[in-house]
Amino acid sequence: MTRVVVVGGGGAALRACLAAAERGARVTVVSKGKAGASGCTHAIDSRIEFSVVNWPMMDPDTPLTYAADLETIGRGLKAPARVRLFAERSGDELRLLERLGLPLGAAGGCARIQLAGSSYPRGIVCPPRFGTRVLQALRAATPRTRVTVRDRAMAVEILTEGGRATGVVALDLATGALDVVPADAVVLAAGGAGNVFSLSTNPRELVGDGYALGGRAGAALDHMEFIQYVMLTVAPIRGWFLVTSVLLRGELVDERGARCAAPVDPATAGPVEQKRLVAEFIGWIVARKRREPGARVFWDGRRIGRPALEAQMPKTYAAFRRRGHDLARRPVELDVGAHQFLGGVVTDLAARSTVPNLFAAGDVADSVQGADRINGSGIMEALVFGALAGAGAAAADGLRARPALPPAYRRESRHGADRLRGWGSRLKAEMDGILVVRDRVRLGALDARLAANLEELEADGLRGADAPATRALHELRSSLLTSRAVVRASLARERDLGLFVTGQR
């Protein structure tokens, strides 16, 4: 029986677990949080008005039209075959959800919206708690007799022998114990890295573990310079999305009274134009913060009016009212944050990485999105490539290896938890400075500092004095490696394709 280790506890991980278990594999899930109640699939149910799944169900829209939109918005960075595979397989995963008791109105009864970047209104508005319900349905459908779940266990190393994945080193976050979980194949579905920046939509545990695990194991990473950044509220609620169609109807205003409004009616703008308008808003915020560090920017929706705000953002409007803030009467502070990394571990059409027996799916994998993305594709991408990764892992020819704990994990680090957390906060501040504007001189200096920091961190050992210190050490290690991948990819890119502003060459 094939032994498969799945790293992660969100949508991609649980879909991989289901696919592998259905094919007879023995699966161990190593989840930093609680499997089925963590990761971005779970987090979409909070701090957002509603979640959306894209699927073309109306003539003349087709999966090929959807794929063409993805390629256009992604600037043609991804292989057309990969994008087409995703668009076509999304229908299979929607049918799976329907069989699991989560129909999304395949008969045409669902609410639809047209998202920025989409040629047609193919965005299906999901019911409340959709992300959580997807995770629960996947867990319920998985044969429990073939699956062992290790919650609150952090994968800190992918072990290899002869260049092939043979297992993972797992850290018990409650006790600090480190042990080896052997495997014939490993599925990496550990999520993204939004929290290498100080403002993000990502759950707090997503600090780049997956990119660091894959990179240290020898897997190729690509397109790490591309990050989808978004405008998020700062106060009184931090990290909350404003619906794009509503956001563009309001105005940005800084503390000096300067204002920015969309130059055209967002309702009549085409899909590419809507993306450009969002980029202009972000650029306006960044320009002011570059000119005056610490400057604050606000979104003013007063001209939209309370009836429209309540009708189009009822959940958001009510959440702010509960905090004593009426969006129809008072502007709200905004800033630019990180939403999704658009690159990651390079995989083929079967979700195989460049390391034999190591598969990757979800946010950690080099996605179908390219240089930018269409919202509403995240859940389906996790499910489509999670299914491929799980099936591939179950069929892998393993070495039946008995890997041992590497010596570095037996030596104690001299860095305490408080020092490591402070180090992590300083790293976020440095990375905030290159989220949108990337000066090559600054990037070069930052690359050298990150390399030195990583060397210092790893010099003694990879075990902390206790469980919190060991976790802090490995989260910082992940963030440093991921940050360096972003910096090095940015330095290597000749053209930024409009997603970030390249400074001095």
N, C-alpha and C positions, 0 to 999 in steps of 0.2 A: 504494500500500500504506500503510495507516494505521500511524503510528509511535506506539507506546505505551511510556511509561516507567512501570515498577512500582518503587515505593520500598519496600524491605523484603526480607527473606530467609526469612521464616517461612511458616506454613501459608496465611494469607490471600494473601500475596504470590505464592507458587508456584501456588496455585489460580487466581489472576487471570492469571498468566503462561500457564498451560496453556489457560485459556478463550480468551484473546486470540490466542495462537498458533494454536489450532485453527481460528480464524475468519480466518486469513490475515494477521494483523497482524505487523509487525516489532516485537519487544519488546526493550527494554533493561531489565535488572534492576539497580537500584542498591542494594546491600546493605551495610549498615554492618559486619556480620560476614560470615561465609561463608554464601552462599545455600544453604539446605537443612541447615545445621548451626548455626543461631542462632535467636533469638526464643523466645517462650514455648512454641510447639509442640515445639521441641527440648528446652527446659528441663524439661518435665513428666516427663522420664525420670529426673530426679535430684531429691533432697530431697523425695520424695513416695512413699508406699507403693505406690500404683498409680494409673493414670489411668483415667478413666471417660468413656464416651460415652452420652448419654441417647437412647433411642429406644423408643417404645411398640410392643411386638410381641405383647402378650398381651391378649385380650379380658378385661375391658371397657375397658382402656386404649386410647386412640387419640391421634393427633396433636392433636385438638381438646382432649382432656383435658390433654395436655402444655402446650398453649398457655394453657389456663385456669390451670394451676399457675404458669406464668411470670408471668402478669398479676397473680395474687394476691400472689406474693412480691415482684414489682416495684412493688406499690402502684398499679397501673393507670396508670403514667406513659407507657407506650408505646402507640402506636396498635394496636388489636386486629388490624388487617389485617397489620401488620408482624410481629407475634408469630405469627400463624397461618401466614404465608408461611414463616417460619423453621421452624416445627414440621413443616410439610408437606415443604419442600425438604430437610430433614435426611435423609429417607428416600432421596432421589435421590443425595445425597452418600455415604451408606452403600453404596448399590449401586455407585457409582463405585469406592469403595475395594475392594469385592469383586472388581470387574473388574480392578483393579490388583494383585490378589493379597493383599489384606488383609481377608479375611472376618472378621466379628465375630459369627459364630454366628447367622445369620438364621434357621436352621432350629430354633432353640431350644436349642442345645447350649452356650450361653455362660453364664458366671456372672453373676448379677444381684444388685444391691444396691438398697435404697431410701435415697436421699439426703435430707437435710433439705430440706424444701420440696416434695418429690415425693409425690403421692398413691399412687403404685404403684412397685414395684421395677423401674424402667425403666433403671437405670444399668447399662450393660454394662461389666464389668471388662475392660479392654484387655490384650492380651498385653504382655510385657516389650518395652521400647524402641519402644513404639507410635508416639510422636511422631516419633522419628527415622525410623522405617520409612515413615510417611505422607509425610514430606518427600522421602525418597529415591524413593518410588513416583511422586510428582508430577513430580519432575525427570526421571525415566526416561521418563515418558509424554509429556513436552513435546517437540514437534518442535525439535531443536537448531538446524536450519538457519535458523530464524526468530528465534532468541534470542541476545542478547549479555548475558553476566553480568559485572558489575563488582563483584567482592567487595572488601571493605574500602574501600568508597567511601561517604561520608556525604552524603546530600542535605541541603543547608543552605538552599535557597530554592526555592520553586516560582515560576517566572516566568509572568507573564500579559501579555496584550496585548488591549486592548479588553474587559477583564474576563474573558477566557478563558485557561485554562491552556495554556501553549505550551512548557513544558520545565522542567528543573531545573538548578540549580547544584550540581555534585558536587565534593566534596573527596576527593582521594586520600589516605587516611590514612597511607600509607607515605611519600609524597614531599611532601605538603602542597600539591600542585598543585590549582588550581581551574579547572574548565572548565564549559561549558554543554552539556547534553544536550537537543537540541530534541525536541519531541513534539507530536503532534496531540491526545493525551489522556494524562493522568497518573492512575495508580492509587496512592493513598496507603495503604500497608499496613505502616507503620513500627512498629507495636506500641504499648504503653502507656507508663506513666511511673512505675512503682513506685519508682524510685530517686530521686525528689525527696524521698523519706523515707529514713531511715537503715536501716530493716529492711523487707525486701520479699522476695517470692517471685520477682520478675522478674530476668531476666539483667541484668548490670551495664550493658549498653549502652542499656537502655531508660530514658531520662531525659526523655521528653516531646517528642522530635523531631517526631513526627507531628502532635500538637496545635499545636505552634508553626508548623510548615510550613503547615498548613491555615489557621490563624488569620491569619498574615501575608499569605496569598494572598487573604484576604477571605471564606473559608468560615465559615459560622455554626457555633458550638460550643454544645452544650446539655448540661445535667445534669452539668456538670463537678464539682459539689459532692458527687456520690455516688461513693464509693469503697468497694469491698468490703474491709474490714479483717479480718484473721484473727490467731489466736494462733500464734506461731512460736517454735521453740526458739532460745535465745540461746547457750547453751554446754552441752556441749562442741562441738556442731555448730550453726552459725548458720543460721537460716532454714528449718528442717525442719518439715513438717507432721506433726501427730499426727492419726490418723484420728478424725473427729468422734465416731463412736459410742463409741470407746474413750476419747477425751478427756473426754467427759461422764460417764463412769463413774468417773473419778478425782476428785481434789480439788485446788483451788488453795490454796496456803498462802503467807503472806508471812513476812518475817523475824521478825515479832513473834509468830508462831504462829497468827494468825487464819486461819480456814479457810472455804472456800466449796465446797459440793457442790450438784449439781443437786437441786432440791427434789422432783422426781419421777423415776421410773425412765425413763431415756432410751429404753429398748427399747419402752416402751408409749406414749411421747409421739407425738402426731400430727406431721405435717410442719411446720405453722406453729409448733407448740410447740417442736420441736427447734431451729428458727431462733431462737426467743425465748430458749431456754436458752443457746445460744452467745452471744447478745447480752448476757445477764446475766453470763456469765463474763468477757466483754470489759469490761463496765461495772465489774465488781468490781476488775479489774486497774487500770483507769484511775482509779477513785476513790482507790485507795491511792497511786498515783503523783502524783495532784493534791495529796493531803494531805501527802505526804512525797516531794518530788522526789528521784529517784535510788533510791527504794525498789525492792527486787527481789521478784519473785513466782515461785513454783515450782509445777510440776504434780506431784502425788504419785499415782502409779499402783500403789503397793505393795499396796493392798487388792484389786486386780484379779488379781494373781498372775502368775507367770511363764508357766504353760501358756497362759493366755488371751492374754497379750501376744505370745507367740511365734506363736500361731495366727492372731491378727487383725492383727498388725503385724510379720510376719517380717522384712521388709526393714529397717524402721526399728529394730526391736529389735536386729538383728544389726549395723547400722551403729553404734549407740551402744555395743554391746559391744566392737566393734573399737577404739573410742576409750577403752575402760576404764570405761565407764559402764553399769551394769545398771539399766534402767528398772524392773525388778521389785524392786530393793533401794534405789534412791536417787531422790529427786525431781530433776526437770530444770527449769532456769530457762526461763521463758517471757516474752514481751512481745508487744505488739500491733504488727502490721506491715501493710503495704499489699499487697493481692493483685491486684485488678483495678479499673481505672477503669471506671465504669459509664456514663459519658457520652462525648462526643467530637464529631467532625465530624458535623454533621447530614446525613443522606442520605435519599433517598426509597426506594421499593421496588425501584428498579433500581440502587441503590448510588450514585446521583448526588448530589454535594454541591450547595451553593447557588452554586458557581462553575462555569460551563459548562466541560465537558471535564475536570473534576476529580472523580474517583471515590474512594471510601474503603471499606475493609473491614477486619475484624478488630478488635482492641482499640482502634485509633485512631478507629473510627467509633462514633457514638451507637448503642448496641447495642439488643438486644431485652430487656435485663435490667431496666431501670427502676431503682427505688431500691435494690434488692437482687437477688441472682442465685441461681440453683440451680446448684451445681457440676455439672460434667459437660456443660455446654453450650458451653464455650469452643472446642473443636476444630471442632465442627460449625458454629458461628457463623462461624468463619474460613473454612471451606470454602463454606458457602452464599453468603455475601455476597462472598467472593473470586471465586466463579464469576460472579455477577451483575456485579461491577465489571469483570472482564476482558472479558466479553461486551459490556458497554456501551461500554467504551473502544475496543474493536476496531471498533465501528460508528460512532464519533464522527466528526463532520465537522470536521476541523481547519483551522487557518488556514495551514498549511504555512509557519509563521513561522521566521525565523532569529534567535532572541533572542541578545542580546549580554550579556556579563558586566557586571553593574551596577558603577558606579564605586566603591562602598563596598568591594567585594571586591579592589580594586587598592590600597587604602590599608592600611598596617600599624598594628595596634593597639599601644598602649603597655603592655598588660597581658601579663605573662609567664605561662607555664604553671603555675608553683608558686603564684602569687598567685591565679590563676583557680581552681585546685583547692581552695585554702583557702577561697575565697569560696563555692564549691559546698558544702563541708562545713558552713559556717555556715548556708547556706540550708536544708540538710537538718534541722539542729537547730531552726530556726525552724518549718519545716513539720511536724516531729514534734509540736510543741505544738498544732497544730490538726487532727491526724489524726482524733481522735474528739471532742474538746471544742473548740467554736468560740465564743469570746467575741467579741461584735460590736465592742467597743472595741478588742480586740486585733487583730481582722481588719482594721479600718479603718486602724490604724497600720501593719500589715504590708503592706497594699495600697500605701500611700504609699511605704514603703521599697522595695518591689519595683519600683515605677515609677521611682524615682530610681536604683536599681541598674541597671535596664535601660538607662536613658538614659546613665548613665556608661559602661556596657559598650560601647554602640554609637557613642559620641561620636566616636571617632577613625577607625576602620576595622574591617573584618571579616576581615582576614587577620592571622594571627599571625606571629611571627618564624620559626617552623618548624612542621612538621607537628603535633607534640604541642600546641603553643600554639594553633594554629588549631582543632584538635579540642576542646581544653578551652574555648576561647572559645564555640564553637557549642553545645557541650553545656550550658554554663552559660546561654547565651541561651535554649535550649529549656526548661531547667528553670525559669528565671525567668518566661517567658511562660506555661508550664503552671501554675506555682504561682499566678500572678496570676489565671489563669482560675478556679482552684479558689476562691480568696479572694473574687473578685467574684461568682461564682455563689452562694457561701455567704451573702454579704451580701444578695443579692437574694431568697433563699428565705425565705418567711414561716413555713413549717412544715417541720421537718427529717424528718418521717415516721419517726422512730425510729432512723435510721441514724447520726446523730451527735447530740450534745447541744448545743443552742444555749444559750449563756450570756446575759449581760446584753444587752438590746436597746437 
